[in-house]
Amino acid sequence: MAVTPSPARGRLIALDARQMRIAIGGSPAPLEQLEPWEDFERSQGRPLFGRYAYEVDSKTVAVIALYRYSMARWPFLWAKHGPVWLGEQSPTREAELRKLLVREVRRRDKRVVFIRMHARFCARDTLPLMSSITYDRTYVIDLRPGTPEAIRAAMPKDGRRGVRRAERVAREAGCTIAEETGLSREEFESVYQVLIATAERDGFRPHPSQVYWDMLTTLGPQHARLFVLRRDGVPHCWDLVTVAGKDAATYYGASSNASRSFRGAEALDWAVACTLAKEGIRSLDLMGAESTRVPELYGVGRYKRRFAQHPTEVDGAWDVPTRPVVYQALGRARRTRHLVRKWLGR
C-alpha cells in the first residue's frame, strides 16, 4: 500500500476498489465515486488514475477516485462529485487534501496539468472550470414519504398543482410512461433523436448516442435506468436515471418541442419519482440549479424548484492546477480560439 506522507496531520493512502468500498461503508456516496463507475469511464477511454483515502489522526475522513481525461491533448484528472467526505469537512482539511493530491499527481505523472474536483470552500488554489459547467445548488425530491400523495404534499403549492395537471394533461393526450431500460440498441437510437431536438432548441451539443448507450450497458440496470414517455408509440421525453444505494439522480433527460403542449417532461419526472419511491429509493436529485456562481442554470432551476421546498447546497467543481504555467497557457489558448470562432461567426 503506497503512502504519501505530509508535514501536516493528514496523509494520503492509495486504495484498491475493495478498500475504498469498505471505507465508505453505508455512507451515502455519488455513483461516480463508486466502483461500478469505473467500467463506464473505461468504455469512454478514460482509465482510473487512482483511489485514495485522506486520513487525519489515523481516521479516514475522505476518499476520492480520479480518472484520466484530456483537453486539447493535455491530460487532466477528474473526480466527479468527489471527494466523498466521511468526517468533518473544513477549509483546512480541504486545502490539505488538495495539497497532498497535487504532490501525488506530480510524483506519478508530471504531464497532468490540473485536477478537477469538488470543494465546499473556495480558496486561492481552486479556480473556475476552464471548460464545462458545474453547479453548487440542486433540487432533491424527498421520496421517503413513500406514496404519491405524501410526496406531493411535501412539495411547494405550485408544484402540487403542476404535477396534478401534468398527469391529467399527459393522460388525456394519450401518453404512456414506462421503464425501457432493456431496450435494444436500435430502439435506443429512436429515443436518442429526442435529445437531438432538445439540443437544437436549448443550444447545447449532445454527446454521441454511444455515450448514453455505454452508460446504460456498462452500469447495468442496477445503476442506470431509462424511463420514456411516448405518445402514439413515438418517444417524446426520456430520463436516464442513475441509482447509488438508496439515492437516484436524473443524470440526463430530453424532451421534444411537441411535448410542451401536454407537459410531458413534468409528467415523466413525476412518474419516475413515484416509481422510485415505491421501490424504496429515498431521494431523486434533479442535478443542478442556479446560484450566484452559476446563473446560467436559472431557467432549469425555475422548473426544478416546483419539486422541492428548498434547494440543496452541494460542493461545486473547481480546477486545481498541478502545472500552473501550462494551465494558464492552456486557458489563454482556449480563450483565443473562442474569440476567433466568435469573430468568424461559428
Buried (B, 14 or more C-beta within 10 A) or exposed (E): EEEBEBEEEBBBBBBEBEBBBEBBEEEEBBBBBBBBBBBBBBBBEBEBBBBBBBBBEEEBBBBBBBBBBEBEEBBBBBBBBBBBBBBEBBEEBBBBBBBBBBBBBEEEEEEBBBBBBBBBBBEEBBBEEBEEEBBBBBBBBBBEBEEBEEBBEBBBEEBBEBBEEBBEBBEEBEBEBEBBBEBEEEBBEBBBBBBEBBBEEEEEEBBEBBBBBBBBBBBEEEBBBBBBBBBEEEBBBBBBBBBBBBBBBBBBBBBBEBBBEBBBBBBBBBBBBBBBBEEEBBBBBBBBBBBEBBEEBEEBBEBBBBBBEEBBEBBBBBBBBBBEEBBEEBBEEBEEEEEEEEEEEE
